[in-house]
Amino acid sequence: MTTTLFSDFALFDGKNEALKTNAWMLVDDQTGKITDCGNQKQPTADQNVSLNGKYIVPGLINCHTHITMDPNTGDGGTAANVVSSTVHAVDNLHTLLKSGVTYIRECGSTYDIDITLSHLIAEGQIQQAPEIMPSGRPYSMTGGHGDFANFGHLVDSPDEMRKAVRQGQKIGSKAIKVMATGGVMTKNDFMDDPQLSTAEIEAAVEEAHHKGNIVAAHAEGNPGILNAIKAGVDSIEHGFYVNDEEIDMMLQQGTYLTPTIVADWAIPEYGHGILPDWEIKKAADALDDLCQNIAHAHERGVAVTLGTDAGTPFNDFSMTPVELQLMVEHGFSEYEALLISSQNSAKLMKIDHEYGTLEPNKYADFLVLDQNPLTDIKAMQQADKAVYKKGKQVY
């Protein structure tokens, strides 16, 4: 076994609010895992890397991305062919990693491309990419939010859902994505339109949980949010109009909430004169409500996760640190914002035994920053930050 000792840095380990100064971290070069860390007497190692007094934080876990989408097109670019979509997806993975994201949960890919890419990354055939928990295509009713070219599995009964989820899991889906409501990007529906029924979503949940997999529900308004919670999903995605009745149920069931504030914020911020007026109006009308409702859910104790919906209009794959900024601007402390990735995203994805925090027996996925993000969350937006995966610098 050969080892690398990283030293001379201030450590935010993803758990404790207090920084550990003059810290060191010993990494097994073969496994990429941390074997020991501290700030007292340093151990010996085969090689030593000084981080020159900078700030070290865990790599970000973004649990809502769409790597085959193109944020520069109003329709997400789902009409592209499989070769073009794959090339875009690989480029988008590089951008995610450079921004500080070291693990993603995909929430809907054209052609099931994320499943193939997740295998190639795990086998080391694609370098400079975050690891992927793949979803494959999402599950939508006919004519629903997800009925795009090359994108959704279209299901219109519990039995159709059950068969489609079984087929998805057969080829490697680990995160089942269901569409419980309408959304911003689809012209003929609205956030409060219920789509997949509770019975249809229940079928997806049952099949996913049989395999130990998780279910995410696109659910922006009501009654769709309530339908998804009743069906037993693991996470509500967006949740713009989540209310106290639903919060009570989420707390009882341990349901997570992924706000994706930046996705809604980016459309009125950058879309005027480019996107259709109806799309900008939908997003703008919801923005104040969603920020207020997400802050309320957080105050009541709902476990909020980090996700951006990357790939939606003007919401490119570098925006994960901006989501953290928006959370701090709407009621989270810097410490709480960082915990949503290192603690909640990892727990939702069931990877917290090896990822999310920087401590012994976990992977050495970390970022090197010039400034302290616990005093200014914008420190996470540093363009030239160093990014490490399993103890190796990748950016």
C-alpha positions as a Markdown table, in Angstrom:
| # | Residue | x | y | z |
|---|---|---|---|---|
| 1 | Met | 0.0 | 0.0 | 0.0 |
| 2 | Thr | 1.3 | 3.4 | -0.9 |
| 3 | Thr | -0.1 | 6.5 | 0.7 |
| 4 | Thr | -0.3 | 10.3 | 0.2 |
| 5 | Leu | -0.4 | 12.8 | 3.1 |
| 6 | Phe | -2.3 | 16.0 | 2.4 |
| 7 | Ser | -1.3 | 18.7 | 5.0 |
| 8 | Asp | -1.5 | 22.3 | 5.9 |
| 9 | Phe | -5.2 | 23.2 | 5.4 |
| 10 | Ala | -8.3 | 24.2 | 7.2 |
| 11 | Leu | -10.8 | 21.3 | 7.0 |
| 12 | Phe | -14.6 | 21.4 | 6.8 |
| 13 | Asp | -15.3 | 17.7 | 7.1 |
| 14 | Gly | -19.0 | 17.9 | 6.1 |
| 15 | Lys | -20.1 | 17.2 | 9.7 |
| 16 | Asn | -18.8 | 19.7 | 12.2 |
| 17 | Glu | -19.4 | 23.4 | 11.9 |
| 18 | Ala | -16.0 | 24.3 | 13.4 |
| 19 | Leu | -13.1 | 24.1 | 11.0 |
| 20 | Lys | -10.2 | 21.9 | 11.9 |
| 21 | Thr | -7.1 | 24.1 | 11.4 |
| 22 | Asn | -3.5 | 22.8 | 10.6 |
| 23 | Ala | -5.2 | 19.7 | 9.4 |
| 24 | Trp | -3.8 | 16.6 | 7.6 |
| 25 | Met | -5.4 | 13.7 | 5.8 |
| 26 | Leu | -3.8 | 10.4 | 4.9 |
| 27 | Val | -5.1 | 8.7 | 1.7 |
| 28 | Asp | -4.6 | 5.1 | 0.5 |
| 29 | Asp | -3.5 | 5.6 | -3.1 |
| 30 | Gln | -4.9 | 2.3 | -4.3 |
| 31 | Thr | -8.4 | 2.6 | -2.9 |
| 32 | Gly | -8.7 | 6.4 | -2.9 |
| 33 | Lys | -10.0 | 6.3 | 0.6 |
| 34 | Ile | -9.0 | 8.3 | 3.7 |
| 35 | Thr | -7.3 | 6.1 | 6.3 |
| 36 | Asp | -6.7 | 8.7 | 8.9 |
| 37 | Cys | -7.0 | 12.5 | 9.5 |
| 38 | Gly | -6.3 | 14.9 | 12.3 |
| 39 | Asn | -4.5 | 18.1 | 13.2 |
| 40 | Gln | -1.9 | 16.8 | 15.7 |
| 41 | Lys | 1.2 | 14.7 | 15.0 |
| 42 | Gln | 1.4 | 13.9 | 11.3 |
| 43 | Pro | 2.0 | 10.3 | 10.2 |
| 44 | Thr | 4.6 | 9.3 | 7.6 |
| 45 | Ala | 3.6 | 8.7 | 4.0 |
| 46 | Asp | 5.1 | 7.8 | 0.6 |
| 47 | Gln | 4.4 | 11.2 | -0.8 |
| 48 | Asn | 3.4 | 14.5 | 0.8 |
| 49 | Val | 1.2 | 17.3 | -0.7 |
| 50 | Ser | 1.0 | 20.7 | 1.1 |
| 51 | Leu | -2.3 | 22.6 | 0.4 |
| 52 | Asn | -0.7 | 25.8 | 1.6 |
| 53 | Gly | -3.2 | 26.9 | 4.2 |
| 54 | Lys | -6.3 | 26.7 | 1.9 |
| 55 | Tyr | -9.8 | 25.5 | 2.8 |
| 56 | Ile | -10.8 | 21.9 | 2.1 |
| 57 | Val | -14.5 | 20.8 | 1.8 |
| 58 | Pro | -16.2 | 17.7 | 0.5 |
| 59 | Gly | -17.0 | 17.4 | -3.2 |
| 60 | Leu | -20.6 | 18.3 | -3.9 |
| 61 | Ile | -23.3 | 15.7 | -4.5 |
| 62 | Asn | -25.8 | 17.1 | -7.0 |
| 63 | Cys | -28.9 | 14.8 | -6.8 |
| 64 | His | -30.9 | 16.3 | -9.7 |
| 65 | Thr | -29.3 | 16.6 | -13.1 |
| 66 | His | -30.1 | 16.0 | -16.8 |
| 67 | Ile | -26.8 | 15.4 | -18.5 |
| 68 | Thr | -28.2 | 14.8 | -22.0 |
| 69 | Met | -30.1 | 18.1 | -22.0 |
| 70 | Asp | -28.8 | 21.4 | -23.6 |
| 71 | Pro | -29.5 | 24.5 | -21.5 |
| 72 | Asn | -29.1 | 26.6 | -24.6 |
| 73 | Thr | -32.3 | 25.3 | -26.2 |
| 74 | Gly | -35.8 | 25.9 | -24.9 |
| 75 | Asp | -36.8 | 22.2 | -25.3 |
| 76 | Gly | -33.8 | 20.8 | -23.6 |
| 77 | Gly | -32.3 | 19.4 | -26.7 |
| 78 | Thr | -34.0 | 16.1 | -26.4 |
| 79 | Ala | -34.5 | 15.9 | -30.2 |
| 80 | Ala | -30.8 | 15.4 | -30.8 |
| 81 | Asn | -29.6 | 12.0 | -32.0 |
| 82 | Val | -28.0 | 9.5 | -29.7 |
| 83 | Val | -24.4 | 10.3 | -30.8 |
| 84 | Ser | -24.8 | 14.0 | -30.4 |
| 85 | Ser | -26.6 | 13.5 | -27.0 |
| 86 | Thr | -23.7 | 11.3 | -25.8 |
| 87 | Val | -21.0 | 13.8 | -26.7 |
| 88 | His | -23.0 | 16.6 | -25.0 |
| 89 | Ala | -23.4 | 14.4 | -21.9 |
| 90 | Val | -19.7 | 13.7 | -21.6 |
| 91 | Asp | -18.9 | 17.5 | -22.0 |
| 92 | Asn | -21.6 | 18.3 | -19.3 |
| 93 | Leu | -20.0 | 15.7 | -16.9 |
| 94 | His | -16.7 | 17.5 | -17.3 |
| 95 | Thr | -18.3 | 20.8 | -16.5 |
| 96 | Leu | -20.0 | 19.4 | -13.4 |
| 97 | Leu | -16.8 | 18.0 | -12.1 |
| 98 | Lys | -14.9 | 21.3 | -12.7 |
| 99 | Ser | -17.6 | 23.2 | -10.8 |
| 100 | Gly | -17.0 | 20.9 | -7.8 |
| 101 | Val | -19.6 | 18.2 | -8.3 |
| 102 | Thr | -18.0 | 14.8 | -7.6 |
| 103 | Tyr | -21.2 | 12.6 | -7.6 |
| 104 | Ile | -24.6 | 13.0 | -9.3 |
| 105 | Arg | -28.0 | 11.4 | -9.3 |
| 106 | Glu | -29.4 | 11.7 | -12.8 |
| 107 | Cys | -33.1 | 12.4 | -13.0 |
| 108 | Gly | -33.9 | 11.7 | -16.7 |
| 109 | Ser | -31.6 | 11.0 | -19.7 |
| 110 | Thr | -32.5 | 10.6 | -23.4 |
| 111 | Tyr | -31.8 | 7.1 | -24.8 |
| 112 | Asp | -30.8 | 5.8 | -21.3 |
| 113 | Ile | -27.4 | 7.3 | -21.9 |
| 114 | Asp | -26.6 | 7.9 | -18.3 |
| 115 | Ile | -26.8 | 4.2 | -17.6 |
| 116 | Thr | -24.1 | 3.4 | -20.1 |
| 117 | Leu | -21.9 | 6.3 | -19.0 |
| 118 | Ser | -22.2 | 5.3 | -15.3 |
| 119 | His | -20.7 | 1.9 | -16.3 |
| 120 | Leu | -17.9 | 3.5 | -18.3 |
| 121 | Ile | -17.0 | 5.9 | -15.5 |
| 122 | Ala | -17.0 | 3.0 | -12.9 |
| 123 | Glu | -14.7 | 1.0 | -15.2 |
| 124 | Gly | -12.3 | 4.0 | -15.6 |
| 125 | Gln | -12.9 | 4.4 | -19.3 |
| 126 | Ile | -14.1 | 8.0 | -18.9 |
| 127 | Gln | -11.8 | 10.3 | -17.0 |
| 128 | Gln | -12.6 | 13.6 | -15.3 |
| 129 | Ala | -16.3 | 12.9 | -14.6 |
| 130 | Pro | -18.4 | 12.6 | -11.4 |
| 131 | Glu | -19.8 | 9.3 | -10.6 |
| 132 | Ile | -23.4 | 8.7 | -11.6 |
| 133 | Met | -26.4 | 7.2 | -10.0 |
| 134 | Pro | -28.4 | 6.6 | -13.2 |
| 135 | Ser | -32.1 | 6.9 | -13.8 |
| 136 | Gly | -32.4 | 6.2 | -17.5 |
| 137 | Arg | -35.5 | 7.7 | -19.1 |
| 138 | Pro | -38.1 | 9.2 | -16.7 |
| 139 | Tyr | -41.7 | 7.9 | -16.4 |
| 140 | Ser | -44.5 | 10.1 | -17.6 |
| 141 | Met | -48.1 | 9.8 | -18.6 |
| 142 | Thr | -48.9 | 10.3 | -22.3 |
| 143 | Gly | -49.0 | 14.0 | -23.0 |
| 144 | Gly | -47.4 | 14.7 | -19.6 |
| 145 | His | -44.3 | 16.5 | -18.3 |
| 146 | Gly | -41.8 | 14.1 | -19.8 |
| 147 | Asp | -43.5 | 13.3 | -23.1 |
| 148 | Phe | -40.5 | 14.7 | -25.1 |
| 149 | Ala | -38.7 | 13.1 | -28.0 |
| 150 | Asn | -36.4 | 10.3 | -27.0 |
| 151 | Phe | -37.0 | 11.0 | -23.3 |
| 152 | Gly | -39.9 | 9.6 | -21.3 |
| 153 | His | -41.3 | 6.1 | -20.8 |
| 154 | Leu | -45.0 | 6.8 | -21.4 |
| 155 | Val | -47.2 | 4.8 | -19.0 |
| 156 | Asp | -50.9 | 5.1 | -18.5 |
| 157 | Ser | -51.8 | 2.5 | -15.8 |
| 158 | Pro | -50.2 | 0.9 | -12.8 |
| 159 | Asp | -49.5 | -2.2 | -14.8 |
| 160 | Glu | -47.8 | -0.2 | -17.6 |
| 161 | Met | -45.7 | 1.5 | -14.9 |
| 162 | Arg | -44.8 | -1.7 | -13.3 |
| 163 | Lys | -43.5 | -3.3 | -16.5 |
| 164 | Ala | -41.7 | -0.1 | -17.6 |
| 165 | Val | -39.8 | 0.2 | -14.2 |
| 166 | Arg | -38.9 | -3.5 | -14.3 |
| 167 | Gln | -37.5 | -2.9 | -17.8 |
| 168 | Gly | -35.6 | 0.2 | -16.7 |
| 169 | Gln | -34.1 | -1.6 | -13.7 |
| 170 | Lys | -33.1 | -4.6 | -15.9 |
| 171 | Ile | -30.8 | -2.3 | -17.9 |
| 172 | Gly | -29.4 | -0.5 | -14.8 |
| 173 | Ser | -31.6 | 2.2 | -13.6 |
| 174 | Lys | -30.9 | 3.0 | -9.9 |
| 175 | Ala | -33.0 | 6.1 | -9.4 |
| 176 | Ile | -36.6 | 5.9 | -10.8 |
| 177 | Lys | -37.9 | 9.3 | -11.8 |
| 178 | Val | -41.7 | 9.8 | -12.1 |
| 179 | Met | -43.7 | 12.8 | -13.2 |
| 180 | Ala | -46.4 | 13.6 | -10.7 |
| 181 | Thr | -47.3 | 17.1 | -12.0 |
| 182 | Gly | -47.0 | 19.5 | -14.9 |
| 183 | Gly | -44.1 | 21.9 | -15.1 |
| 184 | Val | -42.5 | 25.0 | -16.4 |
| 185 | Met | -41.1 | 23.6 | -19.7 |
| 186 | Thr | -44.3 | 22.1 | -21.0 |
| 187 | Lys | -46.7 | 24.5 | -22.7 |
| 188 | Asn | -50.0 | 22.7 | -22.2 |
| 189 | Asp | -49.8 | 21.9 | -18.5 |
| 190 | Phe | -49.3 | 23.7 | -15.2 |
| 191 | Met | -47.5 | 23.1 | -11.9 |
| 192 | Asp | -50.8 | 22.3 | -10.2 |
| 193 | Asp | -51.9 | 19.7 | -12.8 |
| 194 | Pro | -51.8 | 16.2 | -11.3 |
| 195 | Gln | -50.4 | 13.8 | -13.8 |
| 196 | Leu | -49.3 | 10.2 | -12.8 |
| 197 | Ser | -51.8 | 8.9 | -10.3 |
| 198 | Thr | -51.0 | 7.7 | -6.8 |
| 199 | Ala | -51.6 | 4.1 | -7.9 |
| 200 | Glu | -49.3 | 4.5 | -10.8 |
| 201 | Ile | -46.5 | 6.0 | -8.7 |
| 202 | Glu | -47.1 | 3.3 | -6.0 |
| 203 | Ala | -46.3 | 0.7 | -8.6 |
| 204 | Ala | -43.0 | 2.4 | -9.4 |
| 205 | Val | -42.2 | 2.7 | -5.7 |
| 206 | Glu | -42.9 | -0.9 | -5.0 |
| 207 | Glu | -40.8 | -2.2 | -7.9 |
| 208 | Ala | -37.9 | 0.2 | -7.1 |
| 209 | His | -37.9 | -0.6 | -3.4 |
| 210 | His | -37.9 | -4.4 | -4.1 |
| 211 | Lys | -34.4 | -3.7 | -5.7 |
| 212 | Gly | -33.2 | -1.3 | -3.0 |
| 213 | Asn | -33.5 | 1.6 | -5.4 |
| 214 | Ile | -35.0 | 5.0 | -4.8 |
| 215 | Val | -37.8 | 7.0 | -6.5 |
| 216 | Ala | -37.8 | 10.7 | -7.2 |
| 217 | Ala | -41.0 | 12.5 | -8.1 |
| 218 | His | -41.2 | 15.7 | -10.2 |
| 219 | Ala | -43.9 | 17.4 | -8.2 |
| 220 | Glu | -44.2 | 21.2 | -8.3 |
| 221 | Gly | -47.8 | 21.9 | -7.2 |
| 222 | Asn | -50.8 | 20.3 | -5.6 |
| 223 | Pro | -52.4 | 17.8 | -5.5 |
| 224 | Gly | -49.5 | 16.1 | -7.3 |
| 225 | Ile | -47.1 | 16.6 | -4.4 |
| 226 | Leu | -49.5 | 15.0 | -2.0 |
| 227 | Asn | -50.1 | 12.1 | -4.4 |
| 228 | Ala | -46.4 | 11.4 | -4.6 |
| 229 | Ile | -45.9 | 11.5 | -0.9 |
| 230 | Lys | -48.9 | 9.2 | -0.4 |
| 231 | Ala | -47.3 | 6.8 | -2.9 |
| 232 | Gly | -44.2 | 6.6 | -0.8 |
| 233 | Val | -41.5 | 8.3 | -3.0 |
| 234 | Asp | -38.1 | 8.9 | -1.5 |
| 235 | Ser | -37.8 | 12.5 | -2.7 |
| 236 | Ile | -40.0 | 15.3 | -3.9 |
| 237 | Glu | -38.2 | 17.2 | -6.7 |
| 238 | His | -38.9 | 21.0 | -6.8 |
| 239 | Gly | -41.8 | 21.0 | -4.3 |
| 240 | Phe | -42.6 | 24.6 | -5.0 |
| 241 | Tyr | -46.0 | 24.6 | -3.3 |
| 242 | Val | -45.3 | 22.1 | -0.5 |
| 243 | Asn | -47.7 | 22.8 | 2.4 |
| 244 | Asp | -47.9 | 21.9 | 6.1 |
| 245 | Glu | -50.0 | 18.8 | 5.6 |
| 246 | Glu | -47.4 | 17.5 | 3.2 |
| 247 | Ile | -44.5 | 18.6 | 5.4 |
| 248 | Asp | -46.1 | 16.6 | 8.3 |
| 249 | Met | -46.2 | 13.5 | 6.1 |
| 250 | Met | -42.6 | 14.0 | 4.8 |
| 251 | Leu | -41.3 | 14.3 | 8.3 |
| 252 | Gln | -43.2 | 11.1 | 9.3 |
| 253 | Gln | -42.0 | 9.1 | 6.3 |
| 254 | Gly | -38.5 | 10.6 | 6.0 |
| 255 | Thr | -39.2 | 12.0 | 2.5 |
| 256 | Tyr | -36.4 | 14.3 | 1.1 |
| 257 | Leu | -37.0 | 17.6 | -0.7 |
| 258 | Thr | -34.8 | 18.8 | -3.7 |
| 259 | Pro | -35.8 | 22.4 | -4.4 |
| 260 | Thr | -33.7 | 23.2 | -7.6 |
| 261 | Ile | -34.2 | 26.9 | -7.0 |
| 262 | Val | -31.6 | 27.9 | -9.6 |
| 263 | Ala | -33.7 | 26.2 | -12.3 |
| 264 | Asp | -36.7 | 28.4 | -11.8 |
| 265 | Trp | -34.5 | 31.5 | -11.1 |
| 266 | Ala | -32.5 | 31.2 | -14.3 |
| 267 | Ile | -35.6 | 31.4 | -16.7 |
| 268 | Pro | -36.8 | 34.9 | -15.8 |
| 269 | Glu | -33.2 | 36.0 | -15.1 |
| 270 | Tyr | -31.9 | 35.2 | -18.6 |
| 271 | Gly | -34.8 | 34.1 | -20.8 |
| 272 | His | -36.5 | 37.4 | -21.8 |
| 273 | Gly | -36.7 | 37.8 | -25.5 |
| 274 | Ile | -35.4 | 34.2 | -26.0 |
| 275 | Leu | -37.9 | 31.8 | -24.4 |
| 276 | Pro | -41.7 | 31.9 | -24.9 |
| 277 | Asp | -43.6 | 34.4 | -22.7 |
| 278 | Trp | -45.7 | 31.6 | -21.2 |
| 279 | Glu | -42.6 | 29.8 | -19.9 |
| 280 | Ile | -41.1 | 32.9 | -18.4 |
| 281 | Lys | -44.4 | 33.8 | -16.7 |
| 282 | Lys | -44.7 | 30.3 | -15.2 |
| 283 | Ala | -41.2 | 30.5 | -13.7 |
| 284 | Ala | -41.5 | 34.1 | -12.5 |
| 285 | Asp | -44.9 | 33.6 | -10.9 |
| 286 | Ala | -43.6 | 30.7 | -8.9 |
| 287 | Leu | -40.2 | 32.1 | -7.7 |
| 288 | Asp | -41.2 | 34.0 | -4.6 |
| 289 | Asp | -43.6 | 31.2 | -3.6 |
| 290 | Leu | -41.1 | 28.5 | -4.0 |
| 291 | Cys | -38.4 | 30.3 | -2.0 |
| 292 | Gln | -40.9 | 31.0 | 0.9 |
| 293 | Asn | -42.2 | 27.4 | 0.9 |
| 294 | Ile | -38.8 | 25.7 | 0.7 |
| 295 | Ala | -37.6 | 27.9 | 3.6 |
| 296 | His | -40.6 | 26.9 | 5.6 |
| 297 | Ala | -40.1 | 23.2 | 5.0 |
| 298 | His | -36.5 | 23.6 | 6.0 |
| 299 | Glu | -37.4 | 25.4 | 9.2 |
| 300 | Arg | -39.8 | 22.6 | 10.1 |
| 301 | Gly | -37.1 | 20.0 | 9.7 |
| 302 | Val | -37.6 | 18.5 | 6.2 |
| 303 | Ala | -34.3 | 17.1 | 4.9 |
| 304 | Val | -33.4 | 19.3 | 2.0 |
| 305 | Thr | -31.0 | 18.0 | -0.6 |
| 306 | Leu | -28.7 | 19.7 | -3.2 |
| 307 | Gly | -30.0 | 19.5 | -6.8 |
| 308 | Thr | -30.1 | 22.0 | -9.7 |
| 309 | Asp | -32.1 | 20.4 | -12.5 |
| 310 | Ala | -29.0 | 21.1 | -14.6 |
| 311 | Gly | -29.8 | 21.1 | -18.4 |
| 312 | Thr | -33.0 | 23.2 | -18.2 |
| 313 | Pro | -33.0 | 26.6 | -19.9 |
| 314 | Phe | -30.0 | 28.8 | -18.9 |
| 315 | Asn | -29.3 | 26.4 | -16.1 |
| 316 | Asp | -25.9 | 25.1 | -17.2 |
| 317 | Phe | -23.8 | 22.4 | -15.6 |
| 318 | Ser | -21.6 | 24.9 | -13.7 |
| 319 | Met | -24.4 | 26.2 | -11.5 |
| 320 | Thr | -24.4 | 23.9 | -8.5 |
| 321 | Pro | -22.5 | 26.5 | -6.3 |
| 322 | Val | -25.1 | 29.1 | -7.3 |
| 323 | Glu | -27.8 | 26.9 | -5.9 |
| 324 | Leu | -26.0 | 27.0 | -2.6 |
| 325 | Gln | -25.9 | 30.8 | -2.8 |
| 326 | Leu | -29.6 | 31.0 | -3.5 |
| 327 | Met | -30.3 | 28.8 | -0.5 |
| 328 | Val | -28.3 | 31.1 | 1.8 |
| 329 | Glu | -30.1 | 34.1 | 0.4 |
| 330 | His | -33.4 | 32.4 | 1.3 |
| 331 | Gly | -32.9 | 31.3 | 4.9 |
| 332 | Phe | -30.2 | 28.7 | 5.1 |
| 333 | Ser | -26.9 | 29.4 | 6.9 |
| 334 | Glu | -23.7 | 28.7 | 5.1 |
| 335 | Tyr | -23.2 | 25.6 | 7.3 |
| 336 | Glu | -26.7 | 24.4 | 6.6 |
| 337 | Ala | -26.3 | 24.9 | 2.8 |
| 338 | Leu | -23.1 | 22.8 | 2.8 |
| 339 | Leu | -24.8 | 20.0 | 4.9 |
| 340 | Ile | -27.5 | 19.5 | 2.3 |
| 341 | Ser | -24.8 | 18.0 | 0.0 |
| 342 | Ser | -22.5 | 16.3 | 2.4 |
| 343 | Gln | -25.2 | 14.9 | 4.6 |
| 344 | Asn | -28.7 | 14.9 | 3.0 |
| 345 | Ser | -27.8 | 14.2 | -0.7 |
| 346 | Ala | -25.5 | 11.3 | 0.4 |
| 347 | Lys | -28.1 | 9.8 | 2.7 |
| 348 | Leu | -30.9 | 10.0 | 0.1 |
| 349 | Met | -28.7 | 8.3 | -2.5 |
| 350 | Lys | -27.6 | 5.7 | 0.1 |
| 351 | Ile | -24.0 | 6.4 | -0.5 |
| 352 | Asp | -23.2 | 8.1 | 2.9 |
| 353 | His | -21.2 | 5.1 | 4.1 |
| 354 | Glu | -18.5 | 6.0 | 1.5 |
| 355 | Tyr | -19.2 | 9.6 | 0.3 |
| 356 | Gly | -20.3 | 13.0 | 1.5 |
| 357 | Thr | -18.0 | 13.6 | 4.5 |
| 358 | Leu | -14.2 | 13.6 | 4.8 |
| 359 | Glu | -13.3 | 11.0 | 7.5 |
| 360 | Pro | -11.6 | 7.6 | 7.7 |
| 361 | Asn | -13.0 | 4.9 | 5.4 |
| 362 | Lys | -14.6 | 7.3 | 3.0 |
| 363 | Tyr | -13.4 | 8.4 | -0.4 |
| 364 | Ala | -11.1 | 11.4 | -0.6 |
| 365 | Asp | -13.4 | 13.5 | -2.9 |
| 366 | Phe | -12.7 | 17.1 | -2.0 |
| 367 | Leu | -12.3 | 20.7 | -3.2 |
| 368 | Val | -9.5 | 23.2 | -2.4 |
| 369 | Leu | -10.7 | 26.8 | -2.0 |
| 370 | Asp | -9.0 | 30.1 | -1.4 |
| 371 | Gln | -11.7 | 31.4 | 0.9 |
| 372 | Asn | -13.8 | 30.0 | 3.7 |
| 373 | Pro | -17.3 | 29.0 | 2.5 |
| 374 | Leu | -18.6 | 28.9 | 6.0 |
| 375 | Thr | -18.3 | 32.7 | 6.2 |
| 376 | Asp | -19.1 | 33.4 | 2.5 |
| 377 | Ile | -20.9 | 30.6 | 0.5 |
| 378 | Lys | -19.8 | 32.3 | -2.8 |
| 379 | Ala | -16.3 | 30.9 | -2.1 |
| 380 | Met | -17.7 | 27.7 | -3.6 |
| 381 | Gln | -18.0 | 29.5 | -7.0 |
| 382 | Gln | -14.2 | 29.9 | -7.3 |
| 383 | Ala | -13.5 | 29.2 | -11.0 |
| 384 | Asp | -10.0 | 27.8 | -10.5 |
| 385 | Lys | -10.6 | 25.7 | -7.4 |
| 386 | Ala | -8.8 | 22.3 | -7.3 |
| 387 | Val | -11.0 | 19.3 | -7.5 |
| 388 | Tyr | -9.9 | 15.9 | -6.2 |
| 389 | Lys | -11.5 | 12.5 | -6.8 |
| 390 | Lys | -10.3 | 9.6 | -4.7 |
| 391 | Gly | -7.2 | 11.5 | -3.7 |
| 392 | Lys | -6.2 | 12.4 | -7.3 |
| 393 | Gln | -6.4 | 15.9 | -8.7 |
| 394 | Val | -8.8 | 16.0 | -11.7 |
| 395 | Tyr | -9.0 | 19.8 | -12.1 |
